[in-house]
Each structure stands twice: as C-alpha cells, then as structure tokens.
Amino acid sequence: MKMKTVLGATVAATLALPALAQERGGTLNFARYDGSRLIDPIYADRNPDIWMVGSLFDTLLRGTADGNSVEPGLAESFSVSEDGKTVSMTLREGILFADGSAMSGDDVVFSLDRARNPDLSPWAGLLGSIDTVSADGTAITIALKSPDPTILSMLATFNTAIVSKAAFEAAAGETDQDKSAAIFAAKTAGVGSGPFYLCGFEQGSSMDFCANENYWRMGADGEPLPYLDGVHFEIIPDDATRILSLQAGEVDAAEFIPFSRVSELEADPNIDMQLYPSTRIIYSPINTREARADGSANPLADARVRQALNYGTNKEALIGLVLHGAGQPMSSPLMAKATQYADDLSPLYAYDMAKAKALMSDAGVGEGTQITFTTLAGSADDATIFAALQQMWAPLGIDLVVEQVDGATRGAKNRSGEFDIHTYGWVNDVNDPSQVVGWLGHTPTAKAVGTGWESAEFNTLFDEAAGEMDADARKAKFARMQELYAEAAPLLFMYETPFAVALGSAVEGYVQTPLGNNIFDEATVSR
C-alpha cells in the first residue's frame, strides 16, 4: 500500500476506522525498539514507558485527535470558574477499574495528590498550580493557587491518570515506589481503567496487554472497546530484525522504521507504511555566551554568526541525507507544527549562502575560525549531519571539528556550557506549548536549552503567558516569543521528523499521536 502522511483530520478519521463489518478479537503483535521498565503514570519518565501509559490508564480529560484541545474523558463534563482558580468536574457514572471495582472521587483525589507530590513524581511541577483536590460523590473540585491556562491540558496528560486507591494501598511494599513495582510485577487486572491491563512482562524481552472487559468507551458497533483481545509486544532493538519480522509475518507492526527503509516498505503491497505527524524536532543548541568555558572569546556570541550558520545550512539537503526525504524543515523556531500556537515562519532561514557570507563578513569572523560540533558517538545520523555541515560551512570560513561523546557527557556539557554546538532533539510530553518553549527559550527553566541565551522580553512574555487565561492573548504572547527566538537564533534550526511505523495489511485503526503515544483502543487485526 502507498505510504501515507497522516494529518490532523486524517488522524480523526483513523481513530474511527473500525466499523460494523470489522471483526473483533485477536492479538496484535507489535515490535518495539525498546521495552518498558515500568508503567506507572507518575514515575514514567522514558518514552518507552510514557507512550504505553494511556493504554492502561485513563485521564479525567482526553486530548482531541488534532492535539489542539481537550475533551471529556473519565469526567463527563468540566468547567473553569470566571476567575480561573477553580476547575469543576463531574465523573461519569459506572466507571470500573480493570478488576471490576468501582471508581470514585476518592480515587481521583488520591491520584492527583500523588501526581503532584514532588517527593514522588518528576512531573509534579506540571500540577504546581493546584492547591487542593476534593470530591463530593462524582463532583470533583480542583482549587488552584492562581489561574493556570495549562491546567486542562495537564489533566489530559499521562501523569494525571487515575489509579485505584484501594488496589494501590493493598499492594505489597512499604513505600510508594515499592507498591508501584509490586503492581507492575503482578501482571493482573487492577489499578487502571484504560482499554487494556498489563497481563504479561519479561524485562527486555516482551510485554502483554489484555483487553479490559470493563472499559467504558464504546466502539462503532455499540459494544465496549477495545476491539482486540490483546497486544503482544516483542522487544527487538535491531532495526533490520524488526523489519524482517514484519515482512515474515511474525509481527503485525513495527515501530521506529529507519527512514532509509521507508521507500522500500512503501513499495511492499503487504505493508502499510505510515508517517505519523509528530512533535519531534531536531536542532542543535549554540553556545551564545561571550566566552567559551576555557575563557577564549566565543564567535558564536554574535547573533549575526548564528544567523549566518542557519542561512548557510541547506535543511532540505540534510532531510534528504538523514531522513531520505521523510521530514520537513522547522517552520517555528520553538516547536513542531503539530504543537498548539505554532506559528509558520517558513521559510525559517532558507538556504542563502550569499546572505550567510555577508553576515559573517559584517561580524568580522576570520577564515579558519574553528568551531567544535559535539555529536553522539555511534550515531549514524549525527555523523551524517556533521559531515554535511562541515562541507556546507567551509565557504563561510568555518573549520568545523567533531567531538564524539556519549549521551550522559553531552548532557553534562549542555548543562555546564562546555560546548560550541551539539546535536539534540525533542518530543513534547504535554499537549501545550509551554513545556517546549520553556525548555528552549525561558532562561530560568533550562538556561534556554543550555545555550545561555537570555532575553528579558522573552522571559517576561513566558511568565505572563503562564497566567494568561485569554486564549487569543496567550497565543499572541507565544507568537512574539517565536519572533524573538527566530531573530536571535540560539539554535541551528534543522527539521521535524514523523513517527515511522510499518503496519501489516491486516492492521487497521492503530494510531501514534503527535506526542508519541501508541493508541490501540480502536485497532483491529484481521487474520
């Protein structure tokens, strides 16, 4: 089947694909590049864990298919008070956990209090605006310390999923972490209310989801979802082996297909090659400090030099070399197109060698200026990017040299400022631009992704947006932040990449969201 790029409207259609004629039952065999270590909403901090949470746990609200708003989830209705300081919700009647026990307001209070506890969860800051959570029957009241325009998005985020208080407290162990581990190891129905529950697990080898017979959402045939009896995950780190397993019919789907193999699988009549829109961006932070860590003058402190490097980078060529055409240049300097409030500033530093040379001349950068490009050792993509940039920037007088390090060292260099330029990437975890914009541009959050760039106007706009309840006014603030960031160019703006998933022809209805979540709720497999 032909390769498809699934856009927002198409995602919505895909979510509703299973129809009356499509059969129920069967197990979908899914090949993963890496396995989960735990799937607890508040502790999950790796993508292989985070992206599975939604299959086992439900949240009070759900993200819409286009990723731009929220809709009712476990809460059938919700509202925010005029002063923005109270969120009121009503739980659906009759919601059951996977073990058949009833969900109550106590479970909501327990789950949200646990999620916002900084001693437990690395994601507690996302709920920092919450003062108290209370329940009166099915009526849930969330009192905020101050108005928070992100709170509804956060209540649709994985870390706020609702767990069974009774099942959790009954689990073996003295600490919260002990109980979480015990529940994960038990492999029985219990703490979650998602479409599946974890029923099998072998660390680093395999994992199994079984259908939750008590799930509340209805399918197109009027019966409860999911359509599948279960999902079996095989952990196959090697790209070629994952693809061979799919081609041999040993698995029904394989994720993280190398872009070099996309065209080949597109031509296979037994494979449906999908490129799902993502919030994944690939960029390179540039050290903007006046001096390097060794005390020497830093030519990259001049915005004109950073702009020149961006103009001197042929993004389309990089996309061809690294992604084999399966991507697009960044159009917003701060976020992917699939993110709320993303402004399309394309062409964002379109390739223009003449303009790049003029900027370098204006900045007084001499021939043979050495810049170190830090890459991940063993990364073929990073090696390709370095070789391309070394050639592209030579006409600008740049002597680009490589420094290969492991991931931990690269992170340490980013935090300390001991770098010139290094490779990096990002995928949103929440359905709101504040997370990525805070990481990339807000100095107090992460030193503007370690670049050391600082703009008083940008920081003020970001802080104001954190309490701006008017959507149009908030969007305008993010628009201005994108303008400021584009002009300052503290990054080498490269490209967005989709999520490449190859599906066997028997699979319908599977979706990977722009946040990366694997959605099996409405998937079917016909054998």
C-alpha positions in Angstrom: 0.0 0.0 0.0 1.1 3.5 -0.6 2.8 5.5 2.2 0.5 8.0 3.9 1.3 11.1 5.9 -1.5 11.3 8.4 -2.6 14.8 9.1 -4.9 16.1 11.8 -8.2 15.4 10.0 -6.9 12.1 8.9 -6.0 11.1 12.4 -9.5 11.8 13.5 -10.8 9.6 10.7 -8.3 6.9 11.5 -9.5 6.8 15.1 -13.0 6.0 13.9 -11.9 3.4 11.3 -13.3 0.2 12.8 -16.9 -0.2 11.5 -19.6 -2.7 11.9 -18.1 -5.0 9.3 -14.7 -5.2 11.1 -14.2 -8.1 13.3 -13.4 -8.2 17.0 -10.8 -10.3 18.7 -7.3 -11.4 18.0 -3.9 -10.3 19.3 -1.9 -7.6 17.6 1.8 -8.5 17.6 3.9 -5.3 17.9 7.7 -5.0 17.5 9.2 -2.3 19.7 12.7 -0.8 19.6 12.9 -0.8 23.4 11.0 -2.2 26.3 9.2 -0.5 29.2 10.7 -0.7 32.6 7.6 0.4 34.5 4.2 1.8 33.6 3.1 4.0 36.5 1.6 7.3 35.5 3.7 9.4 38.0 7.0 7.6 37.6 7.2 7.0 33.8 9.9 9.3 32.5 11.2 7.4 29.4 9.4 7.5 26.1 9.0 3.7 26.0 7.2 3.9 29.4 5.3 7.1 28.8 3.9 6.1 25.4 2.3 2.9 26.9 0.6 4.6 29.9 -2.5 5.6 28.0 -3.3 2.0 27.1 -3.6 1.0 30.8 -4.8 4.2 32.5 -7.4 6.9 31.7 -7.3 10.6 32.5 -10.1 12.9 33.5 -9.8 14.6 30.1 -8.6 13.4 26.8 -6.6 15.2 24.1 -8.5 15.7 20.8 -7.3 14.0 17.7 -5.7 17.1 16.3 -3.9 17.8 19.6 -5.2 21.3 19.9 -7.7 21.0 22.7 -9.2 18.6 25.2 -12.5 16.7 25.5 -14.3 14.7 28.3 -12.6 11.5 29.5 -13.4 10.0 32.8 -15.0 13.3 33.6 -18.2 13.7 31.5 -18.2 17.4 32.0 -15.8 20.1 33.1 -15.7 23.9 33.6 -13.3 26.6 34.8 -14.5 29.4 37.0 -14.5 33.0 35.8 -11.6 33.9 38.0 -9.7 30.9 36.6 -9.0 29.5 40.0 -11.4 26.5 40.2 -11.9 23.6 37.9 -15.1 21.7 38.4 -15.7 18.2 37.0 -18.3 15.5 37.1 -17.2 11.9 36.9 -19.0 9.5 34.6 -21.3 7.1 36.4 -20.5 3.5 36.5 -16.7 3.7 35.6 -14.9 0.5 36.7 -11.3 -0.3 37.1 -9.9 -3.4 35.2 -10.5 -5.6 38.2 -14.2 -4.7 38.3 -14.1 -2.3 41.3 -15.9 1.0 41.0 -14.1 4.2 40.5 -14.9 7.0 43.0 -14.0 10.6 43.7 -11.6 9.2 46.4 -9.6 7.6 43.6 -9.3 11.0 41.8 -8.2 12.8 44.9 -5.6 10.0 45.7 -4.3 10.0 42.2 -3.9 13.8 41.7 -2.4 14.2 45.2 0.1 11.5 44.3 0.8 13.0 40.9 1.5 16.5 42.4 3.8 15.3 45.2 7.3 16.5 44.3 8.8 13.8 46.6 7.3 11.1 44.3 6.9 12.3 40.7 9.4 14.1 38.4 6.3 15.5 36.7 4.9 17.1 39.9 5.7 20.6 38.6 3.1 20.3 35.8 0.5 20.4 38.6 2.2 23.1 40.6 -0.8 25.4 40.4 -3.1 23.0 42.3 -3.8 24.0 45.9 -6.4 21.3 46.8 -8.3 18.4 45.2 -11.6 17.4 46.8 -14.6 15.1 45.9 -18.2 15.0 46.8 -19.7 12.0 45.2 -19.0 12.3 41.5 -18.3 16.1 41.8 -14.6 16.9 41.7 -13.3 20.3 42.6 -9.7 21.4 41.9 -8.8 24.6 43.6 -5.8 26.5 42.1 -3.3 28.8 43.8 -3.5 31.1 40.8 -5.1 30.9 37.3 -3.4 28.3 35.1 -4.2 28.3 31.4 -2.4 24.8 31.1 -4.4 23.0 33.7 -7.0 21.4 31.4 -4.1 20.1 29.1 -2.4 18.8 32.2 -5.5 16.9 33.2 -5.3 15.1 29.9 -1.6 14.2 30.4 -0.3 10.8 31.2 0.9 11.7 34.7 -2.6 12.6 35.9 -4.1 9.2 35.0 -6.4 7.9 37.7 -5.4 4.8 39.7 -7.3 2.6 42.1 -6.6 3.9 45.7 -7.7 0.6 47.2 -5.7 -1.6 44.9 -2.6 0.6 45.3 -2.7 0.7 49.0 -3.3 -3.1 49.2 -0.1 -3.8 47.1 2.9 -5.2 48.8 5.6 -2.8 50.0 6.2 0.0 52.5 6.9 2.9 50.1 5.0 4.3 47.2 7.8 3.1 44.9 7.7 -0.4 46.4 3.9 -0.6 45.8 4.3 0.6 42.3 6.9 -2.0 41.5 4.7 -4.7 43.1 1.7 -3.7 40.9 3.9 -3.7 37.8 5.2 -7.2 38.6 1.8 -8.6 39.5 0.6 -8.7 35.8 -3.1 -8.8 36.9 -6.1 -6.5 36.3 -6.3 -3.8 39.0 -5.2 -0.3 39.3 -6.1 1.2 35.9 -9.3 1.9 33.9 -7.7 2.0 30.4 -8.7 -0.2 27.5 -6.1 -2.8 28.5 -4.3 -4.1 31.5 -0.8 -5.5 31.8 -1.0 -9.3 31.8 2.5 -10.4 30.9 6.0 -9.0 31.2 9.6 -10.2 30.7 12.1 -7.5 31.2 13.8 -6.6 28.0 12.1 -9.3 26.1 8.3 -9.0 25.8 5.1 -7.5 27.3 1.5 -8.3 27.0 -1.7 -6.2 27.3 -5.1 -7.9 27.8 -8.4 -6.3 27.0 -10.1 -4.6 29.9 -13.6 -6.1 29.8 -14.9 -3.3 32.0 -13.7 -0.4 29.7 -16.2 2.4 29.4 -15.8 3.7 25.9 -18.0 2.3 23.1 -16.9 1.2 19.7 -18.5 1.8 16.4 -20.5 -1.4 16.8 -22.1 -0.2 20.0 -20.0 -2.6 22.2 -17.3 -1.6 24.6 -13.8 -1.1 23.3 -11.2 -2.3 22.6 -11.8 -4.5 19.6 -8.6 -6.5 20.2 -8.3 -9.3 22.7 -4.8 -8.1 23.4 -1.5 -6.7 22.3 1.8 -8.7 22.4 5.0 -6.6 22.3 8.3 -8.1 21.2 11.3 -6.1 22.1 13.6 -6.1 19.0 16.2 -3.3 19.3 17.8 -4.1 15.9 16.1 -2.1 13.1 16.7 -4.7 10.4 15.4 -7.6 12.5 12.2 -5.7 13.4 11.6 -5.2 9.6 12.4 -8.8 8.8 10.0 -10.0 11.5 7.2 -7.8 9.9 8.0 -9.0 6.4 7.9 -12.6 7.6 4.5 -12.2 9.2 6.0 -12.8 12.7 4.7 -9.5 13.9 1.8 -7.2 12.7 3.5 -3.9 13.2 7.0 -2.4 13.7 7.9 1.0 15.1 10.9 3.3 14.5 11.4 2.3 11.0 14.7 3.8 9.7 14.0 6.5 7.1 16.4 4.8 4.8 14.0 1.8 4.6 10.7 3.8 4.2 10.7 3.7 0.3 11.3 0.0 0.3 8.4 -0.7 2.6 6.2 1.7 0.8 6.6 -0.5 -2.3 5.6 -3.7 -0.4 2.0 -4.5 -1.2 1.7 -6.3 2.2 2.8 -3.3 4.3 1.1 0.0 5.1 3.9 2.4 5.7 2.7 5.2 8.0 4.4 8.5 8.8 2.5 9.9 11.7 2.9 13.7 12.4 4.9 14.3 15.5 6.1 17.0 17.8 9.7 15.7 17.3 12.2 18.4 16.3 15.9 18.0 15.6 18.0 21.0 16.4 21.5 22.0 17.6 21.9 24.3 20.6 24.5 27.0 20.0 26.6 28.4 22.9 25.8 32.1 23.0 28.0 33.1 25.9 30.6 35.8 25.4 33.4 33.4 26.4 33.8 29.7 26.0 34.4 27.5 29.0 38.2 27.8 28.5 37.9 31.6 28.7 38.5 32.2 25.0 36.3 34.6 23.0 33.3 32.9 21.6 32.5 33.9 18.0 29.0 32.4 18.4 28.1 35.1 20.9 27.3 37.3 17.9 23.8 36.8 16.6 25.0 37.5 13.1 27.2 34.5 13.2 24.4 32.3 14.4 22.1 33.6 11.7 24.8 33.0 9.1 25.2 29.4 10.2 21.4 29.0 9.8 21.4 30.6 6.4 24.4 28.5 5.4 22.7 25.2 6.2 20.8 23.5 3.5 18.0 22.0 5.5 16.4 20.2 2.5 19.8 18.6 1.8 20.0 17.4 5.4 16.5 16.0 5.2 17.5 14.1 2.1 20.7 12.8 3.6 19.4 11.8 7.1 15.6 11.3 6.6 15.7 10.3 2.9 13.1 13.0 2.3 10.7 11.9 5.1 10.6 15.2 7.0 10.3 18.9 6.8 12.4 21.9 7.8 11.4 23.5 11.1 8.9 26.3 10.4 8.7 27.6 14.0 11.9 28.2 15.9 10.4 26.8 19.1 8.1 23.9 18.3 6.8 21.5 15.7 3.8 22.3 13.5 1.7 19.8 15.5 2.0 21.9 18.7 -0.6 24.4 19.8 0.2 28.0 18.9 3.0 27.1 16.5 3.5 29.9 14.0 4.5 29.1 10.5 7.5 31.3 9.9 8.7 29.3 6.9 11.0 29.7 5.2 12.8 29.8 8.5 16.4 30.7 7.4 16.0 29.3 3.9 19.4 28.4 2.4 21.1 31.5 1.2 24.9 31.3 1.1 25.3 34.9 -0.1 23.4 36.3 2.9 25.3 33.9 5.2 28.7 35.2 3.8 27.6 38.8 4.2 26.6 38.3 7.8 29.9 36.6 8.6 31.8 39.5 7.0 29.8 42.0 9.0 30.6 40.1 12.2 34.3 40.2 11.3 34.7 36.4 11.5 38.1 35.4 10.0 38.9 32.5 7.7 39.7 29.3 9.5 37.6 30.0 12.6 37.3 26.7 14.5 34.0 25.5 15.9 33.5 22.2 17.7 30.5 20.2 16.8 29.6 17.7 19.6 27.9 14.5 18.5 26.8 11.2 19.9 29.4 8.5 19.4 27.9 5.7 17.3 25.1 7.8 15.9 25.0 7.4 12.1 22.6 10.4 11.9 24.9 12.6 13.9 27.9 11.5 11.8 26.0 12.4 8.6 24.9 15.8 10.0 28.5 16.6 10.9 29.9 15.7 7.6 27.3 17.7 5.8 27.7 20.8 7.9 31.5 20.6 7.7 31.1 20.9 3.9 28.3 23.5 3.9 30.1 25.8 6.3 33.5 25.7 4.8 32.6 28.6 2.4 31.9 30.7 5.5 35.4 30.2 6.7 34.4 27.8 9.4 36.7 24.9 10.3 34.2 22.5 11.9 35.8 19.8 14.0 33.9 16.9 15.6 33.8 15.8 19.3 32.1 12.4 19.8 30.7 11.7 23.3 28.1 9.5 25.0 24.7 10.8 25.9 25.5 11.5 29.5 28.6 13.5 28.6 26.6 15.5 26.0 24.0 16.3 28.6 26.7 17.4 31.2 28.3 19.6 28.6 25.0 21.2 27.8 24.3 22.0 31.4 27.8 23.4 32.1 28.1 25.3 28.8 31.3 23.4 27.8 30.3 23.2 24.1 30.1 25.2 20.9 27.3 23.4 19.1 25.9 20.0 19.7 23.1 17.7 18.4 19.8 17.5 20.3 16.2 16.6 19.8 12.8 17.0 21.5 9.3 15.4 21.6 6.5 17.1 23.6 5.2 15.3 26.6 2.2 17.5 27.2 -0.4 18.9 24.9 0.6 22.6 25.5 3.5 24.7 24.1 4.6 25.9 27.5 6.8 22.8 28.0 8.9 23.0 24.9 9.0 26.8 24.9 10.1 26.9 28.5 12.8 24.3 27.7 14.2 26.0 24.6 13.8 29.7 25.5 13.0 30.5 29.1 16.3 31.2 30.9 15.2 30.2 34.4 13.8 26.9 33.2 16.9 25.4 31.5 19.3 28.3 30.5 17.4 28.3 27.2 18.3 24.6 26.5 21.8 25.3 27.8 22.7 27.9 25.2 22.9 30.7 27.8 20.8 32.9 25.6 18.7 35.4 27.6 16.0 37.9 26.6 14.2 39.9 29.3 11.3 40.4 26.9 11.1 36.7 26.1 11.2 35.7 29.8 8.6 38.3 30.7 6.3 37.1 28.0 6.7 33.4 29.1 6.0 34.3 32.7 2.9 36.3 31.7 1.6 33.5 29.4 1.7 31.2 32.4 -1.2 33.1 33.9 -3.0 34.4 30.8 -6.4 32.8 30.6 -7.5 34.6 27.4 -6.6 32.1 24.6 -6.1 34.8 22.0 -3.9 37.0 24.2 -1.9 33.9 25.2 -1.4 32.9 21.6 -0.2 36.5 20.8 2.5 36.2 23.5 3.7 32.9 22.1 3.8 34.4 18.6 6.0 37.2 19.8 8.3 34.7 21.6 8.7 32.9 18.3 9.7 36.1 16.6 12.3 36.9 19.2 13.8 33.5 19.2 14.0 33.3 15.4 15.9 36.5 15.2 18.3 35.6 18.0 18.9 32.1 16.5 20.3 30.4 19.6 19.8 27.2 17.8 20.7 25.7 14.5 17.1 25.1 13.3 17.0 21.8 11.4 14.0 19.7 10.9 10.9 17.9 12.1 10.6 14.1 11.8 7.5 12.0 11.7 7.0 8.7 13.6 7.6 5.9 11.1 5.5 2.8 11.8 5.1 -0.1 9.4 1.8 -1.9 9.7 0.9 -5.3 8.2 -2.1 -5.2 5.8 -4.2 -6.9 8.4 -4.0 -4.0 10.8 -6.5 -1.1 10.9 -7.2 1.7 13.3 -3.8 1.9 15.0 -2.5 5.5 15.6 0.6 7.1 17.1 -0.2 10.6 18.3 2.0 13.7 17.8 3.1 13.2 21.4 4.2 9.7 20.6 1.5 7.8 22.4 0.7 4.4 21.0 -3.1 4.1 20.6 -4.5 0.6 20.3 -8.1 1.4 21.6 -9.7 1.1 18.1 -7.1 -1.1 16.4 -8.2 -4.3 14.7 -6.3 -7.2 13.2 -7.9 -9.4 10.6 -6.4 -12.9 10.1 
